[in-house]
């Protein structure tokens, strides 16, 4: 499962595309008139991912004020979940092995992660951060080059990767073993996306697209059509493999191509907690569902666990579906009850 520790531009797995092919990103099909909503946007970075927030409204001052509220909420949550900020809660936890008085948000995400870990038989595991440190030191910074990196990763996974060795309570969060560490990148981007989408809905927005590493939409495009999302071709840096329509739904994608440690792509950022190696059963998993947090976690869990476990995982979360791209280039759409192979 993915980690964030360096390289802010580590992945850009999705792109919003307009209804007609070739149109620029997030073009508003609305003329600037007093009676029709106009588009207002913010561009930035959230948990290391390039991000964009776009809302449509007739009142410019209200729209800009709401975007500011969203940015303040993003800032607050990054101070909990970010591995880039030296004083965030998760960084302090990883450094000390214990964190007193953790925020409710951190406890919530850890408990949600634990449930998905149990459901996936350990394929989803937030305690893979030591593997990121190992691969980064070996492949990128070369501060600790291991002659047998595969064997070393396997030993490290057995010693330090285990979601059950994380004690999470209201008074403190603590690791059972020295050297453990967690990353919430495979679920926190979705969590923040949901938080901002819910904030905008409560503000009264009927049309919005929240792209904070994962996607969630509100309502329809102001011109009446569905939002269309293009899913990147895993074998191309700019190609689109397919599109999905979203109305009040979320989309998350996992693929090893997001961050690779070496040119072949065999070693990448989505780790198999059982082996310590990178997961390579599939080339891509896209999950559509009502919540970005759930879609985010499911995409990672299915990518690691493989196609066979996908129906059982999806069955636990109503109204979700997964679009899988296999290593041979074929694809399949999976729900809890059926499989469609393309």
C-alpha positions in Angstrom: 0.0 0.0 0.0 1.2 3.5 -0.7 3.5 5.7 1.4 4.4 9.3 1.3 7.8 10.4 2.7 9.4 12.4 -0.1 8.7 13.4 -3.7 5.6 15.6 -3.5 4.8 14.9 -7.2 4.8 11.2 -6.6 1.5 10.5 -8.4 -1.2 11.9 -10.6 -3.3 8.9 -11.4 -6.5 10.6 -12.5 -7.6 13.5 -14.7 -11.0 15.1 -15.0 -12.0 15.3 -18.6 -14.7 17.3 -20.2 -17.6 15.6 -22.0 -16.0 16.1 -25.4 -12.6 14.5 -25.9 -9.6 16.8 -25.9 -11.3 19.7 -24.0 -9.1 21.3 -21.3 -9.3 20.3 -17.7 -12.4 21.3 -15.8 -13.9 23.6 -18.5 -17.1 25.2 -17.3 -19.9 24.8 -19.8 -21.5 27.9 -18.3 -21.5 31.5 -19.6 -20.7 34.3 -17.2 -24.1 35.7 -16.6 -25.7 37.0 -13.5 -28.3 34.3 -13.5 -26.1 31.3 -14.1 -23.4 29.9 -11.8 -19.8 30.5 -12.6 -16.7 28.4 -11.8 -14.3 29.3 -8.9 -11.2 27.1 -8.3 -8.3 26.6 -6.1 -5.1 24.7 -7.0 -2.6 23.4 -4.5 -1.1 20.3 -2.9 -2.6 18.0 -0.3 -0.6 15.2 1.3 1.9 15.4 -1.5 -0.6 15.2 -4.4 -1.4 17.9 -6.8 -4.9 19.0 -6.0 -7.8 21.1 -7.3 -11.1 22.3 -5.9 -13.8 23.7 -8.2 -17.2 25.0 -7.3 -20.0 26.7 -9.2 -22.1 29.5 -7.8 -23.8 32.8 -8.7 -22.2 34.7 -5.8 -18.5 35.2 -6.3 -17.9 36.5 -2.7 -19.7 33.5 -1.2 -17.8 31.0 -3.4 -14.4 32.5 -2.5 -15.3 32.5 1.2 -16.3 28.9 1.0 -13.1 27.9 -0.8 -11.2 29.6 2.0 -13.1 27.6 4.6 -12.2 24.4 2.7 -8.5 25.4 2.6 -8.5 26.0 6.3 -10.0 22.5 6.9 -7.4 21.0 4.6 -4.7 22.7 6.6 -6.1 21.4 9.9 -6.3 17.9 8.6 -2.8 18.0 7.1 -1.5 18.9 10.5 -2.8 15.5 11.6 -2.1 13.2 8.7 0.8 14.6 6.7 4.2 12.9 6.6 5.7 16.0 5.1 5.1 18.3 8.1 7.6 17.8 10.9 5.1 18.5 13.7 2.1 16.6 12.4 0.5 14.0 14.6 1.5 11.1 12.5 5.2 12.3 12.2 5.4 12.7 16.0 3.8 9.2 16.5 6.3 7.6 14.1 9.3 9.4 15.7 8.4 8.6 19.3 6.5 5.3 18.9 3.7 6.8 21.0 1.4 9.8 20.8 -0.6 11.1 23.8 -4.0 12.7 23.4 -4.4 11.9 19.7 -7.1 13.8 17.7 -10.4 12.1 17.1 -9.7 12.2 13.4 -6.5 10.2 13.7 -8.2 7.6 15.9 -11.1 7.4 13.5 -8.8 6.7 10.5 -6.7 4.1 12.4 -9.9 2.3 13.4 -11.3 2.4 9.8 -7.9 1.1 8.6 -8.0 -1.7 11.1 -11.4 -2.8 9.9 -10.3 -2.9 6.3 -7.1 -4.7 7.3 -9.2 -7.4 9.0 -11.6 -7.6 6.0 -8.7 -7.9 3.5 -6.8 -10.5 5.5 -4.0 -8.0 6.0 -3.6 -6.9 2.4 -4.4 -3.4 3.6 -2.0 -2.4 6.4 -1.1 1.1 7.4 2.1 -0.1 9.3 4.1 -0.5 6.0 6.0 2.8 6.6 9.3 0.9 7.5 9.2 -0.6 4.0 9.1 2.8 2.5 12.1 3.8 4.5 14.0 0.7 3.4 13.3 1.2 -0.3 13.9 4.9 -0.2 17.3 4.4 1.4 18.2 1.7 -1.0 17.0 3.1 -4.3 16.8 6.9 -3.9 19.1 8.3 -1.2 21.5 5.4 -1.3 22.1 5.9 2.5 21.6 2.2 3.2 22.0 0.1 0.1 21.1 -3.5 0.8 22.8 -6.3 -1.2 19.7 -8.5 -0.9 16.9 -6.0 -0.9 14.1 -8.5 -1.5 15.2 -10.7 1.4 15.7 -7.7 3.6 12.2 -6.4 2.8 10.7 -9.7 3.6 12.5 -9.9 7.0 11.5 -6.3 7.8 7.8 -7.0 7.0 7.8 -10.0 9.3 9.4 -8.0 12.1 7.7 -4.6 11.9 4.6 -4.7 9.6 1.5 -5.8 11.5 -1.6 -3.6 12.0 -2.4 -5.7 15.1 0.7 -4.3 16.9 -0.8 -0.8 17.0 -2.7 0.1 20.2 -5.2 2.9 19.6 -7.0 4.5 22.5 -8.4 7.9 23.4 -5.5 8.6 25.8 -2.7 7.5 23.5 -1.7 5.6 20.4 1.4 3.4 20.7 3.4 0.8 18.7 4.2 -2.5 20.3 7.6 -2.7 18.7 10.4 -0.2 18.3 11.0 0.8 14.7 7.4 0.6 13.6 5.7 3.4 11.7 2.4 4.1 9.9 1.3 5.9 6.8 -2.4 6.9 6.2 -1.8 8.0 2.6 -3.9 5.1 1.3 -7.0 6.4 3.2 -6.3 9.9 4.4 -6.6 11.6 1.0 -10.0 10.1 0.6 -10.9 11.2 4.2 -9.9 14.8 3.5 -11.7 14.7 0.2 -14.9 13.7 1.9 -14.5 16.3 4.6 -14.2 19.1 2.1 -17.1 17.7 -0.1 -19.3 17.6 3.0 -18.3 21.1 4.0 -19.3 22.4 0.6 -22.6 20.5 0.6 -23.4 22.0 4.0 -22.5 25.5 2.5 -25.3 24.8 0.0 -23.2 24.1 -3.2 -25.0 21.9 -5.7 -22.2 21.6 -8.2 -18.5 20.9 -7.2 -15.6 18.7 -7.9 -13.1 17.9 -5.1 -9.8 16.5 -6.3 -7.5 16.1 -3.3 -5.6 13.0 -4.5 -8.9 11.2 -4.8 -12.1 12.6 -6.4 -15.6 13.3 -5.1 -18.3 15.2 -7.0 -21.4 17.1 -5.8 -24.5 17.0 -8.0 -24.2 17.4 -11.8 -22.2 19.8 -13.9 -24.1 23.1 -14.2 -25.0 22.4 -17.8 -26.9 19.3 -16.7 -24.6 16.5 -17.7 -22.8 14.1 -15.5 -19.2 14.7 -14.4 -16.9 12.6 -16.5 -13.6 11.3 -15.1 -10.8 10.0 -17.2 -8.7 7.1 -15.8 -5.1 7.1 -16.7 -3.7 4.4 -18.9 -1.3 2.5 -16.6 1.1 2.0 -19.5 1.2 5.7 -20.6 2.0 8.9 -18.8 -0.7 10.9 -20.7 -3.2 8.4 -22.2 -6.7 7.7 -20.9 -7.6 4.1 -20.4 -11.3 4.7 -19.8 -13.9 7.1 -18.4 -16.6 6.9 -15.7 -19.5 9.1 -15.0 -20.0 10.4 -11.5 -23.0 12.0 -9.9 -22.6 12.6 -6.2 -20.0 9.8 -6.1 -16.3 9.3 -5.4 -13.5 7.8 -7.5 -10.1 6.5 -6.3 -7.4 4.8 -8.3 -4.4 2.7 -7.2 -1.5 1.8 -9.5 2.2 1.0 -8.9 3.1 3.4 -11.7 2.4 6.3 -9.3 5.8 6.1 -7.7 8.4 3.7 -8.9 11.8 3.2 -7.2 13.6 2.1 -10.3 13.1 2.1 -14.1 11.4 -1.3 -14.5 8.6 -0.3 -12.2 8.8 -3.7 -10.4 9.6 -1.9 -7.2 7.0 0.7 -6.4 5.1 2.4 -3.5 2.2 -0.1 -3.0 3.6 -2.8 -0.7 2.4 -6.3 0.0 2.5 -6.4 3.8 2.9 -10.2 3.8 6.0 -10.3 1.6 7.5 -6.8 2.0 7.7 -6.6 -1.8 5.7 -4.4 -4.1 2.3 -5.7 -5.1 2.2 -6.7 -8.8 -0.9 -8.9 -9.3 -2.7 -6.1 -11.2 -1.7 -3.0 -13.1 -4.5 -0.7 -11.8 -7.6 -0.7 -9.6 -10.2 2.1 -9.8 -13.1 2.1 -7.2 -16.3 4.1 -7.5 -18.5 4.6 -4.4 -20.4 7.1 -2.3 -17.3 8.0 -0.1 -13.8 8.8 -1.2 -12.3 7.4 2.0 -13.8 4.0 1.3 -12.9 4.1 -2.4 -9.4 5.0 -1.5 -8.9 2.2 1.0 -10.6 -0.4 -1.2 -8.5 0.5 -4.3 -5.4 -0.2 -2.3 -6.7 -3.3 -0.7 -7.8 -4.9 -4.0 -4.6 -3.9 -5.8 -2.6 -5.8 -3.1 -5.0 -8.7 -2.6 -5.8 -9.3 -6.2 -9.0 -9.9 -8.3 -10.2 -13.0 -6.4 -10.8 -11.1 -3.2 -12.5 -8.1 -4.8 -16.1 -9.2 -4.7 -15.9 -10.0 -0.9 -14.3 -6.6 -0.2 -16.9 -4.7 -2.3 -19.7 -6.6 -0.6 -18.9 -4.9 2.7 -19.5 -1.5 1.2 -22.8 -1.0 -0.6 -22.9 0.9 -3.9 -19.2 0.4 -4.6 -17.7 -1.1 -7.8 -14.2 -1.7 -9.0 -12.7 -1.4 -12.5 -9.6 -3.7 -12.6 -6.9 -3.6 -15.3 -4.9 -6.8 -15.4 -1.3 -7.3 -16.3 -2.2 -8.6 -19.8 -4.1 -5.4 -20.6 -7.6 -6.8 -20.2 -10.1 -5.2 -17.8 -13.0 -6.2 -15.6 -15.7 -4.4 -13.7 -16.5 -6.0 -10.5 -19.4 -5.5 -8.0 -20.3 -7.6 -5.0 -22.4 -9.9 -7.2 -21.1 -9.9 -10.7 -18.1 -9.7 -13.0 -18.0 -8.1 -16.4 -14.8 -8.9 -18.4 -13.6 -6.7 -21.2 
